[in-house]
């Protein structure tokens, strides 16, 4: 019931009183809930705009400078799916918002200027003509009660999807953004200048850590490609989008109210949960699964696997794990890092992930990313070969146990034996649901009506409805059955004829298959053979063929007596070709699908209509008229052989390569080797065809090579590619014909021997070695066969290569792994490294790759103690630094916390005081980590305590910066001094005080740290004492410690000329700090170099409580500073009307028009841009005056000051009492700096002190204050 109906029908709904009461409770919170929802929506819109700006993708097209990761098709596909979800949610929100009348509280809120087609700004209650709707408040509230929860949930889903985009493609220069923010932010408790003096070390450290964005992205993409290779996921279309689009509106949504589904979804259970939905064939299970995925992936990290495409590609069940991992790594950088770490961890098995490795990686991801969802449709479609399906379930169970992951499985019910694995455990919890006719009855009615309406548009509506009802009665809940009968519904027939057709339709799928198979048997001989060929391609091809590809394949199979088939004889692909040449002969076994992007008949693809149809066909025998009738479709090898022969005929045909665009050529060129493998290898017939391609058709061979191996910059010979494909018979033929040499260089892997090592083809490898192939040829992406074998974890091959004189000391000019020893280290193979050292590899033990890594530094970084020990025992020098970072093996081990390796290196003459490029020693680095055991170990082996890095920092300073009190205590007990200072003139006590680290301050004071020392003993810097820093940052505990350190308050204040702790605390409104300071200095009357006391700074800060406290302490409200400015000037400059009003109450205060000072209070108020403040001063007697400025050269009235500082709100206010200035506008822009004098943001030129790095004046303060610094030079800096 909608809100209006609910409101009208209250009296007549006694049974709904409780529901109404609950809705009214929700309605009472309408105002706050709706405002919060709108804010979330608006925030998501702004974030999406930011994402689009840097990612270079707006939901439709990529910009020229788009994010590099969007070049990955899987990443782009994921992003496109998210944009589709954003569009759907936004459309829903806008429709729903039109039904939510707005309270008057929103009338002053206008829509944001920015909008996109995907995320329009919330239209805050305005109708089509911009007028507020006049719906009653009660109706609006009840509408919110009815729909508010959905509205809020959708807004939250929207925010989650936008957040997912940021997770997938983080902003470039994120670290740089944080640096700029830290440099430019004005903290509430620290002025901008204070932030820079308190945190220069932090800023410098961030700059040191900053990486080049392009380099990081390149590294990420290289890792992405290696992960793809490791997971080995075939590039197939799961057809998820097709399953989603094939759903009829309104169907499948019953599942979201199903008790089993709701229990599976419940967040009350924090353990792994499995929902197994099963049912008979044809019940629309795959479309149901796709619908669930479509809904859940809007708000959750989800990975799905639809099995049918992978089954067709010849994959085994463990492909599901590979698909899940691949999708998760593309959606989450955390998942990417987890998989990369597992892939490169010590003990990794090989170049392709094992089931055990995938289980561990998946489990780690699910622990790192709570709330993940995994879905699997069609496990039953995989063959029951051994226990492969059960092994997948066992692996999945172990991966999701002890997590809150939800697993959805949808299948037929014939995997009950395998599902017992899930039933026999408490974690994960299994929820099982069997589909019934009652579940799908409403959906099958909708589906049948859509089918009948589409096929019979000229029939009357009541006729179509009756016919659809008759089909539903025979369908038995099977959508597939309705779909298979669709061709029989012909619009030219009468109602009676159509009813007769429906009455003769077989009942059930099996009967439908039987009838279709009999119809094929009743065809003529040629049509029977054509049907059999089409079915064979549909069942055994590794991907669905297009109609155009199928037409060429059928032409080749029909012209068996002609060697060179004229491909131009391929018939034109029309609707008639599809209807008569495919559908007519194959009946309902074949489905021809159109893609979303291209509906041309030639581009449509051929599919077996359902897995159950494939199962049926594999049990049948072809008719007697079909050639080879003794062979059933179940003879897999025989049919793959037939397909391989057809593919080889095409690629051996010169004409196929001379055509600009030859259909079927791409499939034939890429898939014939896999059909040969599936056929059991090189039979005599297949060998003859391959021989023809490799040795007798050079034009065809070269054309095929370019298409199949496009990455090969240098072409390999026939022997190389025969070795790559493990075609041992063809290898012998090529060798016997003396085509090319045994060690001919070419191809990505350089030589035939390297190719066999990369692919792991042992038979071809043994054959090449027996012929005398040279293992020391340097070529290819890995350099040598030995390096290649080690990299791909082919230990047997590597050992055999060493036995055949492979040289382990060869150096290859590559970016990385230039030697076999490097390869063993990067592959994390300690046994292989030891074997190489035994075979002479120690002669290359000091070779560094192009990135500066020696075998020892690489081994340390990988954390392999066994390899480090073997290298050190083979006389590796532990003190050779990295070429660029100057980091030694000892530092790398210390950074990684590898105590065992550090101890071993120190015991074997590693230098503990060596410095890296930043001047840090190992003790510096270890102190930053706060590793007490490592610090003590280094000290025991001669590490020096007080060496400084290039910023003048000792290890103690590092401990203080990182707040490692225990590490600092250990260093101090060992003799570290507290008096050392950084190049910023900071002692450890300064840093601890600025950070508010009371425990550290107390520790340093106990060890004799001097609390009176200023930052700049020479007097050229800011001159803060620790007390200054603590007071400014409002660190009360630290202030208390310093005040009780035994030193007088005057000494603790230091010789700060421009600011005192009291003044700064007054400015920032730190009342409690003031109270502490006055306890140590009851008068608190220190005056700074400006002649300002705390009362001036309190007025400028705008804190009334602090101001009142100082008045109580006896501060003179009539005091003027050296520029003849009263507290009224400062109150006006604060922009606080309350402060100005309070100051004006003091008798004897100088009038609002103070002529002694350069600028009047009215000028300062105009600078702030507050109309009320300006009116208050004018009402108090202020008059407008003009001040002549020399830089910028102009006369400034209050109006001009307001205009200069961009206060358009003031000067455009019709009630503004200021006199408009007719002089040309002097509007300036902010340059992001603050003024040391007035503490306001600087507009226009800034005047920078040449002595201090953080001291600037604005043009209003410069004339009156620069005389206070006669010893300083000033630089005028224009805005940018």
Secondary structure, DSSP 8 states (H G I E B T S, - for coil): --HHHHHHTSTT-GGGHHHHHHHHHHHHTHHHHHHHHHHHHHHHHHHHHHHHHHH-B-SS-B-TT--GGGGSHHHHHHHHHHHHHHHHHHHHHHHHHTTS---GGGTT----S---SSS-----SB-TTS-B----HHHHHHHHHHHHHHHHHHHHHHHHHHHHHHHHS--TTHHHHHHHHHHH---SSS-HHHHHHHSHHHHHHHHHH---HHHHHHHHHHHHHHHHHHHT-------HHHHHHTS-TT-SGGGGG-HHHHHHH-TT--S-EEEEEE--TTS-HHHHHHHHHHHHTTTS-EEEEEHHHHHHTT--TTHHHHHHHHHHHHH-HHHHHHHHHHHTSTT---SS--HHHHHHHHHHHHHHSTT-EEEEE-GGGS---TTHHHHHHHHHHHHHTTS--EEEEEE-GGGHHHHHHHHT-SSSEEEEEE--HHHHHHHHHHHHHHHHHHH-TTS-HHHHHHHHHHHHHHHTT-HHHHHHHGGG--TTS-HHHHHHHHHHS-SSHHHHHHHHHHHHHTS-HHHHHHHHHHHHHHHHSSS--BHHHHHHHHHHHH-TT-SS--GGGS----HHHHIIIIIHHHGGGEEEE--SS---GGG-EEEES-HHHHHHHTT----TTSTTTT--TT-HHHHHHHHHHHHHHHHT-HHHHHSSS-TTHHHHHHHHHHHHHHTTS--HHHHHHHHIIIII-HHHHHHHHHHH-TT-SS---HHHHHHHTT-HHHHHHHHHTT-S-TT---STTSSHHHHHHHHT-HHHHHHHHHTT--TT--BTTTBSHHHHHHHTT-HHHHHHHHHTT--TT----SSS--SHHHHHHHTT-HHHHHHHHHTTGGGGTT-B-TTS-BHHHHHHHHT-HHHHHHHHHTT--TT---TTT---HHHHHHHTT-HHHHHHHHHTT--TT---TTS--HHHHHHHHT-HHHHHHHHHTT--SS---TTS--HHHHHHHTT-HHHHHHHHHTT--S--B-TT--BHHHHHHHHT-HHHHHHHHHTT--TT--S-TTSSS----HHHHHHHTT-HHHHHHHHTSSS-HHHHHTT-SS--HHHHHHHHT-HHHHHHHHHH-SS-----TTS--HHHHHHHHT-HHHHHHHHHTT--TT---TT---HHHHHHHHT-HHHHHHHHTSTT---SS-SSSSS-HHHHHHHHT-HHHHHHHHHTT-----EEEETTEEEE-HHHHHHHTT-HHHHT-TT--S----S------EEEEE-TTT-SEEES-EEEESS-TT-EE-HHHHHHHGGGGTT--EEEE---
